[in-house]
Amino acid sequence: MGAVARQPAGVLRSVPETRRLLQAAMEEVVAVALKRGVALDPNLPEQAIRRVDQLPAAATASMQRDIIAGRPSEFEFQVGTVVRYARESAVPVPVHATIYAALLPGDLRARGEPPSPPN
């Protein structure tokens, strides 16, 4: 969420709309995992939000810093994997799909893979 919002943890958690988006993204991960047979605690999103609440206000994630700097990142392994697994499992993940679409052009550029023109 920090990579797409371009804001540190303190802002992500204090803006109600962004906090809800962060919560929804975490709920999507749990939904995909459960659908694929991974036993996750359904309370994991709330636990993760509590961890975000404990971070220093200026904290940023390494993926966020890499994306902002135009460097290759773990974007495809994190966001891309959720989107692919969701598609394979027929689980809707609108938050992850939007984040993926928004960050993919920059990720491709960082990896030296210019986007292909549509057919």
Secondary structure, 3 states (H helix, E strand, C coil): CHHHHCCCHHHHHHCHHHHHHHHHHHHHHHHHHHHCCCCCCCCHHHHHHHHHHHCCCCCCCHHHHHHHHCCCCCHHHHHHHHHHHHHHHCCCCHHHHHHHHHHHHHHHHHCCCCCCCCC
